[in-house]
Amino acid sequence: MYYNRDLSWLEFNYRVLMEAACEKVPLFDRIKFLSIFSSNLDEFFSIRYPVILAISNLKEKTQRKIENNIPEHFLEKIQLEIERQAAEFENIFTGQIIPLLEANGIILYYNQPLKKEHIAEAREKFLSTVLSFLQPVFLKGDIQKKFSPEANKLYMIISLKKHGEDEIQHAIIKVPSDNLKRFYTLSPINGVDYVVFIDDIINENSRYIFPGFEVAGMYSIKFNRNADLDFEEDYHGNILEKIEKKLGNRAYGQPSRFVYESAMPRNVQLYVASAFGIDHEEIFADGRYHNLSDLSSFPQFGKKLTNDEWLPLYLPMLSEGGDIFNAIEKKDILLHFPYHSYNPILSFFNQAAVDPDVSDIYITLYRVAADSLIANALISAAKNGKKVTVFIELKARFDEANNIVWSKKMKKAGIQIIYSIPGIKVHTKIAHVTRVHNGKKKNYSIISTGNFNELTARYYTDHTLLTADKDINLELLTLFHFLEKRIKPTDDHVTSFKKLYVSPFNMIRSFEKLVDNEIKKVKKNEKGMIRLKINNLEEPGMIDLLYKASSAGVIIHLLIRSICCLVPGIKGFSENIQAKRLVDRYLEHTRIFIFGEDRDAQIIIGSSDWMTRNLYHRIELCTPIADPDSRKELLNYFDLQWQDTDKALQLNPTAELAGSEPGINNAGQQSIYNYLKELL
C-alpha cells in the first residue's frame, strides 16, 4: 500500500500554502510562503507534470509497471487538486493578505482601476521605462515558426481592432518583469503607500502600444514547459558542450501547462491554445495575476512585519582557537545550519588554500553559489600550488548553467575538474583535505546533508560533520579516487566501504541490516525503534521494510518534509508508524537516521533520501556519528522536532491527501535555536 508520489508532493505544497494562511506568521513572511508555493508549482509543471501526462496516456496495465501507486482517474485527481489549491491561494491572497496590507498602510492595486492621483504617474513610468521593453507580435499565420513564449514568463494577449473596423486581431507581448520590476511603488496618499503590478501599468497604457488600434481586451497568460534536458549520455564527447547546447532550448521545451486569465473569452482561449499547440489537459484557468513567485520581491517600505532575525551561533571551540584543523583533530565537530554560522566551513577551505602543509583538496559540488566563496578559495588553493580536485555535477537541475560557469573558471585556474558520470548523478556532499606536517600525513573531511553553498546555508536546515576519523577519511579518499576514474559503479566496489554507507554500493544493504536488528530486538522482547528525518520517502523496497518492521512491533517515527508514499497508522499493517510533515521558516533539508533507543542508538546523517533515484541512480553518502556529544545533539534535535505541535503536521492515514491542522503549543524551529544556543 502506497500513497501516490505526486499527490503526496501536492499535499506538501499545500502545507506550504497553509503557512501563508497562518495568522501567527508575520505578514511579509506569509507573502514569502505564497511566493514559495507558486515557485514550487512551476517546478512541478516543468518536471513532474510531463511525466504524469505521459503515464496517463498509457494503458492501465502499463501504468502499473511504471509506477505501482497510480490511483484511478490519476490525471483528473491531479488536476482537481491543483485547481483546489489555486482557489485556496486566491482566497488567502485576496481575503487575508491584501486586507492585512491595507491595515498596515499598504494598498496593492488588485483587479481594480488606479486612483486618478496615480494615472499620470503610472503613464510616466510606462512611457519612460516600460514601453521600451515591449515587442508586440501579431498572432497570424503559423505563429509557432516565428515566435514561442518562454517558460515561466508572463505574457499578455491583446484583442485589437482597427478604428472603424469590426475584425478582431490578436497580439502577444511579454511582460518585462525580469528586465524591470514586477511591483512599482506609487506616491503615498494621506500617509498610505501604494503598490501596482507592472501588468496593470501596461494595461492602463495599452493604447500607446498599438496606435491606430482599439484595444478590445487584455488577458494575462503563462506557459510552463518540460524542463528536462534530453541528451544522450555516454562516455564519448564533451558532456559540458552537450548540456550547454540543451540549456538554450530549455525555455522553449514542450508545453506542459497553459495558464490563462479566467476572464479571457472562450473563443480567445481556444484560439491561443491552438496557435501554440496546447493540448486540452495542459490548459488551466487562474486569476488575473500569474507568476506570483514574484511576491518574493514585494516592497516592504521599511515596515517590521517579518520574523525576528536569529543571529548565527558560534561554537567557542572554533571561534576562540582560530585553527580549524587543530580543532578537528581534537574532536569531531557537528554543525547545524542555519542556526550555526557557516563561517567554519568557509574557514576550512580558506585555511586549506593558504596552509603550506596542505597538499591535496578534494570536493564534490552539486549546487554552487553564484558568488561562491568556496569556489574562490579552491581557485586560490590551486594557484598556491595545491593539488585541487573538484567533481562538479553538471546535471544538477536548474543549476547547470551556473555550475558550467564555475567549472570553466576553476579549470582555467589549474584545478582538476571531473565532470558528470553518464547514467548517474553525484549528489553526495563531501570534501577532503590532506596535510603533511613534520613528515606526518593528516587527513580531514567534511560530510554534509546539504550543498557547499553559503547562500542556501542561510535558509536550508542541514547537518555537517567535520572529522579527522582515520577510517572515514580513508573511505572518502577511496570514493574520490573512484570518481576520478569517471566510471559507472559496479558491484566490485561494494567491499570498499565498511564504515560509510555509499549508494549505489552498500547503502541499501546497510540500512536493511539496521532495520532487521530492530526487528530482532522485538523478537527478544526488547524495544525496537526507528526514527527517520528525510526529505522524501518513495522507494517501495524501503517502505516495505518499514511495514515489515511495524508489523513485527517496531515503533517508527518519521519526519518527512515532502513526498511520503508510506501510509502510516493502518491497523495490522503500519499501526506502529507515525509520520509528520514539518514546514517552518527554514526549509527542512536534514537527513537523520536513528536505529534503536537513545543510549545504544545507531545514528547516521548524510545526503540521501529514500527514493529510487537516490538509492540506485546517484552517488550518495551517509556516515555514522561516533562522538557522544554530537550523538546527543542529534537525538535531542529529532525529539524536539517530533514533539513540535506547532509546525509538525501529523499525516492522517484515512485521507488520500493526509493531513490535519497544526497545533499551537510548541515553538517549531525556535525550540531548536534555543536548544543549540543553550549548549554554547
C-alpha positions, -999 to +999 in steps of 0.1 A: +000+000+000+015+033-011+004+069-015+010+083-049+041+104-050+027+133-070-004+137-048+018+135-018+040+162-032+010+184-039+000+179-003+034+191+008+030+222-013-004+228+002+012+226+036+035+255+024+004+274+014-011+268+049+019+288+063+007+317+042-027+313+059-013+310+094-021+341+115+009+336+138+033+340+108+042+377+103+027+393+072+057+396+049+067+360+058+032+349+048+037+366+015+070+348+012+052+315+016+028+324-013+059+330-034+074+297-025+041+279-032+040+295-067+076+287-074+072+251-063+042+246-086+061+260-116+088+234-109+061+207-106+047+215-140+082+217-155+094+184-141+066+161-130+035+170-150+050+160-183+057+126-167+021+125-154+007+132-189+029+105-204+018+079-178-019+089-181-018+083-218-006+047-213-029+017-208-036+009-171-015-023-171+015-004-184+010+024-159+012-001-131+046-014-144+060+022-145+047+033-110+029+009-086+009+036-068-011+051-097-047+057-084-078+055-106-086+087-126-050+098-118-048+128-141-082+141-131-072+139-094-040+158-100-058+185-120-086+188-094-062+191-066-042+218-084-074+237-091-085+234-055-051+248-043-052+276-068-086+287-055-073+285-019-043+306-029-066+333-043-087+332-012-057+336+011-042+364-010-074+384-015-093+375+017-064+378+042-031+392+028-044+422+008-067+434+037-037+430+062-015+450+039-042+477+039-044+476+076-007+482+078-008+512+054-001+495+021-026+492-007-019+468-035-039+475-067-055+442-074-082+439-100-092+475-096-087+507-115-060+532-105-070+562-085-070+594-105-040+607-085-019+578-099-029+577-135-004+603-147+024+588-126+018+553-140+017+567-175+050+584-169+066+552-157+052+534-187+064+559-214+098+565-198+107+529-190+083+500-196+074+508-232+110+504-245+110+467-234+078+457-252+079+439-286+043+431-297+038+401-320+006+397-340-008+361-339-013+353-376-002+325-399+020+298-385+030+317-354+049+288-338+075+291-366+081+328-358+075+331-320+074+309-290+067+321-255+094+314-229+087+291-200+077+307-167+074+342-181+044+364-180+026+374-213-005+393-223-028+385-251-044+417-266-075+416-287-075+445-311-095+461-339-086+489-362-106+521-357-138+519-378-134+481-384-151+451-368-125+424-374-107+413-343-069+406-344-048+392-316-013+401-305+010+389-277+035+408-256+060+397-230+056+415-196+092+426-189+092+418-152+125+400-154+142+431-171+124+456-149+103+451-117+071+432-111+059+458-085+061+495-086+055+519-058+033+549-064+031+582-044+015+579-010-019+593-004-028+605+031+001+585+046-009+553+028+017+536+005+005+522-029+019+493-050+009+484-085+018+454-107+037+462-139+009+442-156-016+469-146+008+497-157+008+481-191-029+475-191-036+511-182-015+524-210-021+498-237-033+524-262+003+536-266+015+501-277-009+499-307-015+533-322-043+531-348-060+502-329-087+500-303-079+476-275-109+453-271-094+432-243-061+423-225-056+389-208-026+375-189-012+341-198+017+320-189+034+288-202+052+261-183+074+238-204+091+205-199+125+214-183+142+180-185+174+182-206+171+153-231+205+144-243+223+112-250+247+103-221+278+083-230+315+083-222+324+099-255+322+135-264+321+166-242+292+164-217+297+201-209+292+211-245+261+188-248+245+203-217+253+239-229+236+232-262+205+219-245+203+247-219+195+273-246+164+253-256+150+247-220+129+278-221+112+266-253+106+229-245+073+211-250+044+229-233+032+213-201+008+240-188-010+269-204-024+292-177-050+318-188-068+345-170-103+332-163-119+364-177-105+355-211-134+347-235-136+311-245-130+318-282-098+337-274-086+310-251-091+283-277-075+304-304-044+310-284-042+273-273-045+262-309-019+288-321+007+274-297-001+237-299-016+233-264-035+201-256-067+201-236-051+185-205-025+212-204-050+241-201-056+257-167-077+287-157-064+310-130-068+346-117-056+377-135-021+377-119+003+348-127+039+343-118+033+351-082+066+337-072+075+374-079+059+381-045+094+375-031+102+410-043+072+427-029+082+461-014+082+463+024+086+501+029+108+495+059+080+481+079+089+454+105+064+427+095+088+397+094+101+372+119+128+384+142+162+375+129+181+347+146+218+357+149+241+328+138+256+308+167+293+304+170+309+274+187+335+286+212+360+258+203+361+272+167+359+310+173+385+311+201+413+290+187+411+300+150+429+270+136+401+249+121+423+218+115+437+218+151+401+219+164+390+190+142+420+169+154+409+173+190+373+164+184+346+157+158+326+189+151+289+188+142+273+220+129+236+226+124+228+252+097+214+278+095+213+280+133+251+278+134+273+302+115+286+289+081+320+306+087+337+274+100+331+258+066+345+288+048+375+288+072+381+251+064+386+259+027+402+293+032+428+279+056+434+249+033+441+273+004+470+291+022+483+265+046+518+254+033+513+220+049+481+212+028+490+191-003+456+179-016+420+191-016+390+171-029+354+182-030+321+174-047+300+203-058+263+199-067+248+234-064+274+262-063+266+297-051+266+323-078+294+342-060+308+312-043+335+320-017+343+282-015+350+281-053+372+311-050+391+295-021+396+264-043+410+286-071+434+303-047+445+269-034+453+258-070+472+290-076+491+284-044+504+250-057+479+227-040+465+197-060+428+205-061+403+180-075+367+190-079+339+168-090+312+191-103+278+177-112+267+194-144+233+177-143+221+195-111+187+206-124+183+244-128+219+249-117+236+235-148+245+269-163+260+282-130+279+250-125+293+252-160+305+288-155+323+278-123+338+246-138+354+267-166+368+293-141+382+265-119+397+246-148+414+277-161+430+282-126+445+248-128+420+227-108+415+192-120+378+191-129+359+158-130+325+161-148+293+141-145+293+104-148+270+092-176+239+075-163+243+086-127+243+118-106+268+126-079+247+141-052+269+134-021+283+165-003+318+156+008+352+173+010+387+161+020+420+178+028+454+162+032+481+179+052+517+168+057+531+183+090+566+174+102+566+145+078+533+131+091+503+129+069+470+140+084+435+139+068+404+160+075+370+155+060+336+172+057+304+152+053+272+172+049+235+167+044+235+199+023+254+216-005+286+235-002+267+267-008+270+296+017+238+313+003+214+283+007+230+276+041+212+306+054+177+292+045+181+254+045+184+232+076+214+209+074+239+190+095+276+190+087+303+168+103+340+178+103+362+148+113+397+135+114+385+099+118+410+077+100+385+051+087+361+078+074+390+097+057+403+065+041+370+055+027+363+091+015+395+091-004+385+057-019+353+073-032+371+103-046+396+081-064+367+061-079+351+094-091+384+104-106+382+074-129+347+086-140+333+052-144+298+039-136+297+019-103+297-019-103+292-045-075+330-048-074+332-016-054+308-027-026+336-041-004+355-007-005+331+007+022+329-007+057+321+023+078+304+046+054+271+040+036+275+048-001+249+043-028+246+025-050+272+003-034+263-007+002+237+018+014+206-003+009+222-034+024+234-014+054+200+001+061+184-032+057+206-047+084+198-019+108+161-024+103+165-061+108+184-055+140+154-036+154+130-065+144+153-090+162+151-069+193+113-071+194+115-108+189+137-109+220+110-089+239+132-058+237+121-024+224+127-018+187+127+018+175+134+036+142+134+074+138+140+089+103+141+125+092+144+128+054+130+149+026+113+122+006+102+086+013+093+069-020+114+038-027+090+008-024+116-016-011+125+006+019+088+013+025+080-024+026+109-028+050+094-003+074+060-020+070+077-053+080+093-037+110+060-021+121+042-055+118+069-070+139+062-044+166+090-019+160+080+017+169+087+040+139+087+078+139+090+096+105+096+133+099+092+136+061+094+170+045+076+165+012+069+132-006+057+104+016+044+073-002+042+053+030+007+050+046+010+052+084-014+040+111-031+011+093-041-015+119-023-048+115+000-033+088+015+001+097-001+008+130+033+013+148+043+040+123+036+077+128+046+102+102+047+140+104+054+168+079+073+198+091+072+233+074+086+263+092+106+295+084+136+274+071+133+247+045+139+214+063+167+196+044+184+175+070+187+137+069+190+118+102+186+081+106+183+067+142+180+030+149+175+019+185+169+037+217+189+067+228+220+053+246+227+024+222+212+040+191+230+039+157+228+075+144+236+084+108+235+116+088+240+121+051+229+133+017+205+105+007+167+104+008+149+071+005+139+075-031+146+052-060+168+079-077+189+084-045+194+047-037+200+034-072+209+062-096+230+086-076+263+086-057+251+094-021+270+091+012+259+087+048+281+084+079+276+071+114+281+096+142+305+084+169+312+115+190+290+113+222+282+150+222+272+150+186+250+119+191+232+136+219+226+167+199+211+148+170+188+128+193+176+159+210+173+177+177+150+149+164+130+147+196+124+185+197+110+184+162+090+153+168+074+169+199+066+201+179+028+206+178+030+239+161+047+232+127+049+194+125+017+182+109+005+146+116-001+126+084-036+110+086-040+075+071-077+078+064-074+106+038-059+102+004-042+136+009-033+131+045-032+159+070-046+178+098-043+213+112-011+220+131-014+227+168-004+258+188+017+245+217+054+243+206+076+270+190+087+250+160+123+257+148+125+283+176+129+254+200+159+241+180+176+275+180+170+279+218+184+244+224+216+250+204+221+284+220+219+268+255+247+244+245+272+272+239 
